[in-house]
Amino acid sequence: MDIELGLDTFGDVTRGPDGTPLSDAATIRNVVEQATLADEVGLSFFGIGEHHRREFAVSSPEIVLAAIASVTERIRLGTAVTVLSSDDPVRVYERFATLDAVSRGRAEAILGRGSFIESFPLFGYDLRDYEALFEEKLDLFVRLMTESPVTWTGTMRAPLDDADVFPKTERGLTAWVGVGGSPESVVRTARHGLGLMLAIIGGSPVRFRPLVDLYHRSLTSFGHGSAPVGVHSPGHIAETDEEAWDALFPEMQAMHEKIGRERGWAGGYNRLTFQNEVGPQGSVYAGSPERVARKIADTVRTLGLTRFDLKFANGGLEHDRLMRSIELYGTRVAPRVRELLAEDAGAA
């Protein structure tokens, strides 16, 4: 089984050597350095999420990705995700087509509704239109992917009449839809023939198998050929399990409790919860290279994935720790995952 292994970050504002938070600017510069290392160790993809809140430094991923494109050679570059609902599909397409040009065809758009809602009031959108905004804007974006003049009418933006969009790409643009677990979202992604990127951030990945099966059935029913399936999940890699767990747990606990207060989640996040998530039935890929490799390989087998993206930046984890995690992911985890999958193929 051929598998692509990538990395995702939201540009989490990290701590410096003295324990104080870095500036947004320093965090963004570090993200460029992290992506450069990911390219050097042979990883397939580097994704940056769009956010508009204090914890995350990146609100304009395409600009950071363009900077990364200038210092990398092979790694594909995209978002994780672009909040299409609160943006304009024409401008999004133009930005990605431009990124595709400067990266020599390495751009990928991963589009989503966004699990955070700050962008909606910031850009003047009504949350009551949450579903309709994404449905309509995704439809327009897919039409723009033909790179032919588009005539389109909707209710959430001005109509287009034989509108042409520039720049044109050299080989077309790759696009995915980020999905959190809704069957309706899976079917919509299949209807457009786009790649499916599952955000699995809690619980057992096995529970997503019915959604993957639904996706493949839906692709067939809509007359599309095969399309890729990926997973985005958090984790951290260190030399030993204990080192990785002790570094990651307080960051995940702090983030879970902060978001939990905002969203009214019941219960807290303790070490027992964390240890369950890093275990075989959880969705946190943290530990030694061997542990993480085996867990990724299990998820790839279970869901029939073509790509796995590790969200490697979590909370205030220091830049040096993140760089070491990336190095281990590329030099030890990735080869081991492929070795384990090759063993499966040989046994079959």
C-alpha positions in Angstrom: 0.0 0.0 0.0 1.4 3.4 -1.0 1.0 6.0 1.8 1.9 9.6 1.9 3.0 11.0 5.3 2.6 14.7 6.0 2.5 17.3 8.8 0.0 19.9 9.8 0.3 22.9 12.1 -2.0 25.7 13.1 0.9 27.9 13.9 0.4 27.4 17.6 2.1 30.2 19.5 5.0 28.4 21.2 7.2 29.2 24.2 10.7 30.4 24.0 13.7 29.0 26.0 12.7 31.1 29.0 9.1 29.7 29.0 7.4 32.9 27.8 5.3 32.9 24.6 7.0 33.9 21.4 5.7 36.7 19.3 3.4 35.8 16.4 6.1 36.9 14.0 8.7 34.6 15.6 6.2 31.7 15.6 5.6 32.2 11.9 9.3 32.3 11.1 9.7 29.1 13.0 6.9 27.5 11.0 8.9 28.2 7.8 11.9 26.5 9.4 9.8 23.5 10.4 8.5 23.1 6.9 12.0 23.4 5.5 13.1 20.5 7.8 10.0 18.5 6.7 11.2 18.8 3.1 14.7 17.8 3.9 13.7 14.6 5.7 11.5 13.6 2.7 7.9 14.1 4.0 5.1 14.4 1.5 3.0 17.3 2.6 3.0 20.3 4.9 -0.3 21.9 5.8 -1.1 25.1 7.7 -4.4 25.9 9.3 -6.3 29.2 9.1 -7.3 30.7 12.5 -8.2 34.1 13.8 -7.6 33.8 17.6 -4.9 34.4 20.1 -3.5 30.9 20.4 -2.5 30.6 16.7 -0.2 32.9 14.7 -1.3 32.1 11.2 -4.4 33.8 9.8 -3.2 33.8 6.1 -1.7 30.4 5.4 -1.2 31.0 1.7 1.4 33.8 2.4 3.3 31.6 4.8 3.1 28.7 2.3 4.5 30.9 -0.4 7.5 31.8 1.8 8.0 28.0 2.4 7.8 27.3 -1.3 10.8 29.6 -1.9 13.0 27.5 0.4 11.8 24.0 -0.3 12.0 21.7 -3.3 9.7 18.7 -3.2 7.2 18.8 -0.3 3.6 19.6 -1.3 2.0 22.6 0.4 -1.5 23.3 1.5 -3.9 24.3 4.2 -5.4 22.5 7.1 -8.0 24.0 6.5 -9.0 27.1 4.5 -12.2 28.3 6.0 -14.1 28.6 2.7 -17.4 29.6 4.4 -16.1 33.0 5.5 -14.0 33.7 2.4 -14.7 34.3 -1.3 -14.2 31.3 -3.5 -12.8 33.4 -6.4 -10.1 35.0 -4.1 -9.3 31.6 -2.6 -8.8 30.1 -6.0 -6.7 32.9 -7.2 -4.4 32.6 -4.1 -4.0 28.9 -4.5 -3.3 29.2 -8.2 -0.6 31.8 -7.4 0.8 29.5 -4.7 0.8 26.7 -7.3 2.9 28.9 -9.6 5.5 29.9 -7.1 5.8 26.3 -5.8 6.0 24.7 -9.3 2.8 22.7 -9.0 2.9 21.8 -5.3 -0.2 23.6 -4.0 -3.1 21.7 -2.4 -6.3 23.4 -1.1 -7.9 21.6 1.8 -11.3 23.4 2.3 -13.5 23.3 5.3 -16.2 25.0 7.3 -13.9 25.6 10.3 -14.3 24.2 13.8 -13.7 27.7 15.2 -16.1 30.4 14.4 -14.1 33.7 14.9 -13.8 34.3 11.1 -17.6 34.6 10.7 -18.2 37.8 12.7 -14.8 39.1 11.7 -15.7 39.1 8.1 -19.4 39.9 8.5 -21.0 36.5 8.1 -24.0 35.2 10.0 -23.5 31.9 11.8 -27.1 31.0 11.0 -25.9 30.6 7.4 -23.1 28.2 8.4 -24.2 25.2 6.3 -25.5 27.2 3.3 -22.3 29.3 3.1 -20.1 26.3 2.7 -22.5 24.4 0.4 -22.7 27.3 -2.0 -19.1 28.4 -1.9 -17.8 24.9 -2.4 -20.0 24.5 -5.5 -18.5 27.7 -6.9 -14.9 26.7 -6.1 -15.3 23.4 -7.9 -16.6 25.2 -11.0 -13.6 27.5 -10.8 -11.3 24.4 -10.8 -12.2 23.9 -14.5 -10.3 27.1 -15.2 -12.9 28.0 -17.8 -15.2 31.0 -17.8 -17.9 30.5 -15.1 -21.5 31.6 -15.1 -22.9 31.1 -11.6 -25.8 32.3 -9.4 -26.2 31.8 -5.7 -27.6 33.5 -2.7 -24.5 34.2 -0.6 -22.4 36.3 -3.0 -22.8 38.2 -6.3 -23.5 36.2 -9.4 -20.8 35.6 -12.1 -21.5 36.0 -15.8 -18.9 34.3 -18.0 -16.2 35.3 -15.4 -12.6 34.1 -16.1 -10.2 33.8 -13.2 -6.4 34.2 -13.2 -3.7 33.0 -13.0 -4.2 29.7 -14.7 -2.3 26.7 -13.3 0.0 24.5 -15.4 -1.6 21.2 -14.4 -4.8 22.0 -12.5 -5.2 22.4 -8.7 -5.6 19.6 -6.2 -8.4 20.1 -3.6 -9.7 18.2 -0.6 -12.5 18.8 1.9 -11.8 18.6 5.6 -14.6 16.6 7.3 -15.1 16.2 11.0 -17.5 13.2 10.9 -20.8 14.2 9.3 -22.2 11.7 6.8 -23.7 14.7 4.9 -20.3 16.2 4.5 -18.8 13.0 3.3 -21.5 12.7 0.6 -21.1 16.3 -0.4 -17.3 15.8 -0.8 -17.9 12.7 -3.0 -20.5 14.5 -5.1 -17.8 17.0 -6.1 -15.2 14.3 -6.6 -12.8 15.9 -4.2 -10.4 14.2 -1.8 -11.7 13.4 1.7 -9.6 14.5 4.7 -10.9 13.2 8.0 -10.1 15.2 11.1 -9.9 12.6 13.8 -9.0 14.3 17.1 -10.7 12.1 19.7 -11.9 8.5 20.1 -11.1 5.4 18.0 -10.3 5.9 14.3 -12.2 2.6 13.7 -15.5 4.4 14.1 -14.7 6.4 10.9 -14.7 3.2 8.7 -18.4 3.5 7.8 -17.8 7.1 6.6 -14.9 5.9 4.4 -17.2 3.2 2.9 -19.9 5.7 2.4 -17.5 8.0 0.6 -16.4 5.3 -1.8 -20.0 4.2 -2.5 -21.0 7.8 -3.1 -18.1 8.4 -5.5 -19.4 5.5 -7.6 -23.0 6.7 -7.4 -22.0 10.2 -8.6 -20.0 8.7 -11.5 -16.5 9.7 -10.2 -13.4 7.5 -10.2 -11.3 6.8 -7.1 -10.2 9.8 -4.9 -7.8 10.0 -2.0 -8.7 9.5 1.7 -6.5 11.1 4.4 -6.6 11.5 8.2 -5.4 14.5 10.2 -4.7 13.7 13.9 -2.6 15.2 16.7 0.6 13.8 18.1 4.2 14.2 19.2 7.3 12.1 18.7 10.3 11.8 21.0 13.0 9.2 21.7 10.9 7.5 24.3 7.1 7.2 25.0 7.5 8.9 28.4 9.4 11.9 27.0 6.7 12.4 24.3 3.8 11.9 26.7 5.2 14.2 29.5 5.8 17.0 26.9 2.5 16.7 25.2 0.0 16.0 28.0 0.0 19.5 29.7 -0.3 21.2 26.3 -3.4 19.1 25.3 -4.9 19.4 28.8 -4.6 23.2 28.7 -6.0 23.5 25.2 -8.9 21.1 25.9 -9.8 22.9 29.1 -9.7 26.3 27.4 -11.9 25.3 24.4 -14.1 23.2 26.8 -14.9 26.3 28.8 -15.8 28.2 25.6 -18.0 25.4 24.2 -19.5 24.1 27.5 -17.9 20.6 27.4 -18.7 18.4 30.4 -15.8 17.0 32.4 -12.1 17.7 32.4 -9.1 16.3 30.6 -6.8 14.3 32.8 -3.9 12.0 32.4 -6.1 9.0 32.3 -8.0 10.5 29.3 -4.7 11.3 27.6 -3.3 7.9 28.1 -6.4 6.3 26.6 -6.0 8.6 23.5 -2.3 7.7 23.0 -3.3 4.0 23.4 -4.4 1.7 20.6 -8.1 2.9 20.7 -7.3 6.6 20.7 -6.5 9.3 18.1 -3.4 10.9 19.6 -0.2 9.6 17.9 2.4 10.3 20.6 5.4 8.3 21.8 8.5 6.7 20.5 9.1 6.4 16.7 8.2 2.7 16.9 5.0 3.2 18.8 3.8 6.0 16.5 4.8 4.1 13.4 2.8 1.1 14.4 -0.2 3.2 15.3 -0.2 5.1 12.0 0.2 1.8 10.1 -2.8 0.4 12.0 -4.9 3.4 11.1 -3.8 3.3 7.4 -4.9 -0.4 7.3 -8.2 0.1 9.1 -9.4 3.1 7.0 -7.6 2.3 3.7 -5.8 5.7 3.7 -3.7 7.2 1.0 -2.3 9.9 3.4 -1.8 10.5 7.1 -1.1 14.0 8.3 0.3 14.4 11.9 -0.7 17.7 13.6 2.7 18.0 15.2 2.3 21.5 16.8 0.2 21.4 19.9 -0.1 24.3 22.4 3.2 25.9 23.5 5.5 23.0 22.7 8.9 24.6 22.1 10.4 25.0 18.6 13.3 22.7 19.4 11.0 19.9 20.5 8.9 20.3 17.3 12.0 20.2 15.1 13.1 17.0 16.8 9.6 15.5 16.4 9.7 16.4 12.6 13.2 14.8 12.3 12.1 11.6 13.9 8.9 11.5 11.9 10.8 11.8 8.6 13.8 9.7 9.4 12.4 6.9 11.6 8.6 6.9 11.6 8.0 7.2 7.9 10.4 4.4 6.8 9.0 2.2 9.5 5.4 2.8 8.5 6.2 1.8 4.9 8.1 -1.2 6.1 5.1 -2.4 8.2 2.7 -1.9 5.3 5.1 -3.7 2.9 5.1 -6.6 5.3 1.3 -6.7 5.1 1.4 -6.7 1.4 4.0 -9.5 1.3 1.9 -11.6 3.7 -1.2 -11.1 1.6 
